[in-house]
Amino acid sequence: MGYTIFAWSPLPDPVRSILEEGINLYRLHTNRHGRLESTKGSYAKEWANWEKRLREVLFSNAEYLNSIQVPFESAVKQVLEQLRKIAKGEYTTPIIERRKLGTIVFAAIDLPVPEICSSLNNNVPVELTALLFTDKMAALEAQPGSVDGEKVVSKNEWPHVTIWTAEGVAPKEANTLPQLFSEGKATRVEFSPPITISGTVQFY
């Protein structure tokens, strides 16, 4: 299961302000120290204070972070419609193979639509483990949690929540943040412990 979440609604003022403050601090740090880790520079104390306030802002805006997932209602409706047709016997599954004796090599199990629909509405915990940003974009590193004790494994190379991009920068560019960080061109602030937010399963 993969998670790529984009924020299209305007950022709340506190979130925008704390990000702008972090970007300004990032510029000051890189101008003086280049690629040196933030904890080792002359702005180490400022970084620590900013990270603490960042955590407080993210916690207080958890409702916004839950709401910035791209809606896929149309895809969900199409799937539900197919399920209803199958339940009513209005959908014929294509037979892809027959044996020489005419035996159909296909079997299906009818499942109750209400139970399937109910499973789609379950919430999945997602841990926000770090904030990565440059002066052009910012994203929260995300790791899907566990459901009924089973770890959800994301198929995305870098699961994340894109929360801001500068004008003219496509949200998909946030995928480059880990590479930019490895090149010393982005800042990474780890959350310890991670921030946990629950989301609803969507179709992508």
Secondary structure as UniProt FT lines:
FT   STRAND          4..6
FT   HELIX           13..33
FT   TURN            34..35
FT   HELIX           38..40
FT   TURN            42..43
FT   HELIX           44..60
FT   HELIX           62..67
FT   HELIX           73..88
FT   TURN            100..101
FT   HELIX           113..120
FT   STRAND          123..133
FT   STRAND          137..144
FT   STRAND          146..147
FT   TURN            148..149
FT   STRAND          150..151
FT   STRAND          160..165
FT   TURN            167..168
FT   HELIX           171..176
FT   HELIX           177..182
FT   TURN            183..184
FT   STRAND          187..200
//
